[in-house]
Amino acid sequence: MFSLKELIDLRIVKTKQFLRDALLELILENGFESITVKNLTERAQINRSTFYAHYYDKYDLLERTIDEMLLSFAEEVAPKSVEELTEANIPKAFFLRAFQYIHKHARFFTVMMGKNGIPSFQRQMLQIISQFMEDRLEKFHPQLDKMAVPKAFFISYVAHANLGIISYWLENDLKYSPQYMAEQLTNMTVEGPFSVAKLK
């Protein structure tokens, strides 16, 4: 038996999920700017007072939906040990977790990065990847000031390349497995694109 508090908490969780599902559906159909609170409540089959009990407006709903998903993504993908960063395994465990997470939440990522998606979402993804690369460099590169290219160039190149691969995968209906994608991204990141393409 659920207590009254547990039933209320469960109802709140379900209400928020209905609204997030409605948000994704409406973004996919017509883009975010055209959405109204009325659209959201009708699609989620709740009343306006219930919406405003949880969110200030549609922008608050969008921001909190993105923030919660990206926080969960960053926590899931983050290296679990120093060994994960230094081991020679292919694919890297954190790349595999990243693709598995995106696969699990494919609808969310496909909508956010699709033609009617949210431009700021990709910038936030880039920030997460860039921060990861910067942290990794600072921990494991012996002399950052002696890199062959400026650190900022390197981080930007890798972050944009990684996001590009993720975008390609989503745009092509995830036709490759997370394992395969993680293997390819590991090889391209570690060996370099020209090396894996057998180009001199």
C-alpha positions in Angstrom: 0.0 0.0 0.0 1.2 3.5 -0.8 0.9 6.2 1.7 -0.9 9.4 0.8 2.4 11.3 0.5 3.8 8.6 -1.8 0.6 8.7 -4.0 0.9 12.5 -4.3 4.7 12.3 -5.1 3.9 9.6 -7.8 1.2 11.8 -9.3 3.6 14.8 -9.4 6.2 12.6 -11.2 3.7 11.4 -13.7 2.4 14.9 -14.3 5.8 16.2 -15.0 6.5 13.3 -17.4 3.3 14.0 -19.3 4.3 17.6 -19.7 7.8 16.7 -20.9 6.4 14.2 -23.4 4.0 16.9 -24.6 6.9 19.3 -24.9 8.9 17.0 -27.1 5.9 16.1 -29.3 5.1 19.7 -29.9 8.7 20.8 -30.6 9.0 18.0 -33.1 5.8 19.1 -34.8 6.1 22.8 -35.0 9.2 24.0 -33.1 9.4 25.5 -29.6 8.5 29.1 -30.3 5.0 28.3 -31.6 4.1 26.3 -28.4 1.7 27.8 -25.9 0.9 26.7 -22.3 -2.6 25.8 -23.7 -1.0 23.5 -26.2 1.0 21.8 -23.5 -1.8 21.3 -21.1 -4.2 20.0 -23.8 -1.6 17.5 -25.1 -0.7 16.4 -21.6 -4.4 16.3 -20.6 -4.0 18.4 -17.5 -5.4 21.7 -16.5 -3.6 25.1 -16.5 -3.5 25.4 -12.7 -1.6 22.1 -12.5 0.9 23.3 -15.0 1.5 26.5 -13.1 1.9 24.6 -9.8 5.1 23.1 -11.3 6.4 25.5 -13.9 6.5 29.3 -14.3 6.0 29.2 -18.1 7.0 27.1 -21.1 10.6 28.4 -20.9 10.9 27.1 -17.4 9.6 23.7 -18.5 12.1 23.6 -21.3 15.1 24.8 -19.2 14.4 22.4 -16.4 13.8 19.5 -18.8 17.2 20.1 -20.5 19.1 20.8 -17.3 17.9 17.5 -15.7 18.7 15.4 -18.7 22.1 16.9 -19.2 23.0 16.6 -15.5 22.0 12.9 -15.7 24.0 12.5 -18.9 27.1 14.1 -17.4 26.9 12.0 -14.2 26.4 8.7 -16.2 29.2 9.3 -18.7 31.8 10.7 -16.3 34.9 8.4 -15.8 34.4 6.2 -12.8 38.2 5.8 -12.2 41.6 7.0 -13.3 42.1 3.7 -15.0 39.2 4.4 -17.4 41.1 7.3 -18.7 44.5 5.6 -19.1 43.6 2.0 -20.1 44.0 1.0 -23.8 40.6 -0.7 -24.1 38.5 -0.1 -27.2 36.0 1.3 -26.9 36.6 3.6 -24.0 34.1 2.8 -21.3 32.9 6.4 -21.0 32.3 6.6 -24.8 30.2 3.4 -24.6 28.2 4.8 -21.6 27.6 8.0 -23.6 26.2 6.2 -26.6 24.2 3.8 -24.4 22.6 6.8 -22.6 21.8 8.6 -25.8 20.3 5.4 -27.2 18.1 5.0 -24.1 16.9 8.6 -24.4 17.0 8.7 -28.2 13.7 10.5 -28.6 14.8 13.4 -26.4 18.2 13.8 -28.1 16.7 13.4 -31.6 14.1 16.2 -30.9 16.5 18.5 -29.2 19.1 18.2 -32.0 16.7 17.9 -34.9 15.6 20.5 -37.4 13.0 22.0 -35.0 15.3 21.5 -32.0 16.8 23.9 -29.5 20.0 25.6 -30.7 21.2 26.2 -27.1 21.0 22.5 -26.4 23.9 21.7 -28.7 25.9 24.5 -27.1 25.3 22.9 -23.7 26.4 19.5 -25.0 29.5 21.1 -26.4 30.3 22.6 -23.0 29.9 19.2 -21.3 32.3 17.5 -23.8 34.7 20.4 -23.7 34.9 20.4 -19.9 35.5 16.7 -19.9 38.4 17.1 -22.4 39.9 20.0 -20.4 39.7 18.0 -17.2 41.4 15.0 -18.8 44.2 17.1 -20.3 44.9 18.8 -17.0 45.1 15.5 -15.2 47.2 13.5 -17.7 49.2 15.8 -20.0 52.7 16.4 -18.5 53.3 19.8 -20.1 50.2 21.6 -21.4 52.3 24.6 -22.4 54.3 22.5 -24.8 51.4 21.0 -26.8 51.9 21.2 -30.6 48.6 23.2 -30.9 47.0 25.6 -28.4 44.9 23.7 -25.8 41.8 25.6 -26.8 42.2 24.5 -30.4 42.5 20.9 -29.4 39.5 20.9 -27.1 37.3 22.7 -29.6 38.3 20.3 -32.4 37.6 17.1 -30.3 34.4 18.5 -28.8 32.9 19.5 -32.2 34.0 16.2 -33.8 32.4 14.2 -31.0 29.1 16.1 -31.2 29.2 15.8 -35.0 29.3 12.0 -34.7 26.4 12.0 -32.2 24.4 14.2 -34.6 25.1 11.9 -37.5 24.0 8.9 -35.5 20.7 10.5 -34.5 20.0 11.9 -38.0 20.4 8.3 -39.4 18.0 6.7 -37.0 20.7 5.1 -34.8 21.4 2.5 -37.4 24.6 1.5 -35.7 24.8 0.0 -32.2 26.1 2.0 -29.2 29.0 -0.5 -29.1 30.0 0.2 -32.7 29.7 3.9 -32.4 31.8 3.9 -29.2 34.5 1.9 -31.0 34.6 4.2 -34.0 34.7 7.4 -31.9 37.4 5.9 -29.7 39.5 5.1 -32.7 39.1 8.5 -34.4 39.7 10.3 -31.1 42.8 8.3 -30.1 44.3 7.6 -33.5 43.1 10.6 -35.5 40.8 10.7 -38.5 43.5 10.5 -41.2 45.1 7.5 -39.5 41.9 5.5 -39.2 41.0 6.4 -42.8 44.5 5.1 -43.9 45.4 8.5 -45.4 48.9 9.8 -45.3 
